[in-house]
């Protein structure tokens, strides 16, 4: 998605790192660049607002449940693999090792 206008920070970069911005997981300088971008780019601002609303809704509806430490570790590990440019097999994403269906004999 892009508004078609030139920006100091490209729309694709903003959208690729939107959740880092929403989760306050980026350096302050990058946050400032994103804030400036949102001021001048209404499509990205709209996407930001939508994702922020979804995040708040999920927190309100599901925020009371504790996440098991092993699940959090697996998810974070997969995020790091993806950020490093490595591919994660689809089956590994959908089913954890312990949740894979056992082979059945017929």
C-alpha positions in Angstrom: 0.0 0.0 0.0 1.2 3.5 -0.8 -0.4 6.8 -1.1 1.7 7.5 -4.2 3.3 10.6 -2.6 7.0 10.8 -1.9 7.9 10.6 1.8 11.1 10.7 3.8 10.1 7.3 5.2 8.5 5.0 2.5 5.0 3.7 3.2 6.2 0.1 2.8 8.8 0.6 5.6 6.1 2.0 7.8 3.7 -0.8 7.2 6.5 -3.5 7.5 7.3 -2.2 11.0 3.9 -1.0 12.1 3.6 -3.5 15.0 7.0 -2.6 16.3 5.7 1.0 16.5 2.4 0.0 18.1 4.2 -2.2 20.6 6.8 0.5 21.5 9.6 -1.8 20.4 11.6 0.6 18.2 14.2 3.3 18.8 12.8 6.8 19.6 14.3 8.2 16.4 12.4 5.7 14.3 9.2 6.4 16.2 9.6 10.1 15.4 10.0 9.2 11.6 6.8 7.2 11.8 4.9 9.9 13.6 6.0 12.4 10.9 4.9 9.9 8.2 1.5 9.5 9.8 1.0 13.3 9.8 1.5 13.5 6.1 0.1 10.1 4.9 -3.6 9.5 5.5 -3.7 5.9 4.2 -0.9 4.8 6.6 -2.6 6.8 9.4 -5.8 4.9 8.7 -4.0 1.5 8.7 -2.3 2.5 12.0 -5.6 3.4 13.5 -7.2 0.2 12.4 -4.4 -2.0 13.7 -4.4 0.0 17.0 -8.1 -0.6 17.4 -7.7 -4.3 16.7 -4.9 -4.5 19.2 -7.0 -2.8 21.9 -10.0 -5.1 21.1 -7.8 -8.3 21.4 -6.3 -7.0 24.7 -9.8 -6.3 26.1 -11.2 -9.6 25.1 -8.1 -11.9 25.5 -5.7 -9.9 27.7 -6.5 -11.7 30.9 -5.1 -15.1 29.9 -1.5 -15.9 30.7 0.6 -17.1 27.8 2.6 -20.3 28.6 6.4 -19.5 28.6 7.2 -22.2 26.1 4.6 -20.9 23.6 6.0 -17.4 24.0 9.5 -18.7 23.4 8.4 -20.6 20.3 6.6 -17.6 18.8 9.5 -15.2 19.6 11.9 -17.7 18.0 9.9 -17.9 14.8 9.6 -14.1 14.7 13.4 -13.9 14.9 13.7 -16.4 12.1 11.4 -14.4 9.9 13.2 -11.2 10.6 16.5 -12.9 9.7 15.0 -13.7 6.3 14.7 -17.5 7.0 11.6 -19.4 6.0 9.5 -21.2 8.5 7.7 -24.3 7.2 3.9 -23.7 7.2 3.2 -26.8 9.3 5.6 -25.5 12.0 3.7 -22.3 12.2 0.2 -23.9 12.4 1.1 -26.8 14.7 3.6 -26.9 17.4 5.8 -30.0 17.8 3.6 -31.4 20.6 0.4 -30.7 18.7 1.2 -32.5 15.5 -1.2 -35.3 14.8 0.2 -38.8 15.3 0.3 -41.1 12.3 -2.5 -43.6 12.4 -2.4 -47.2 11.2 -5.3 -48.3 9.1 
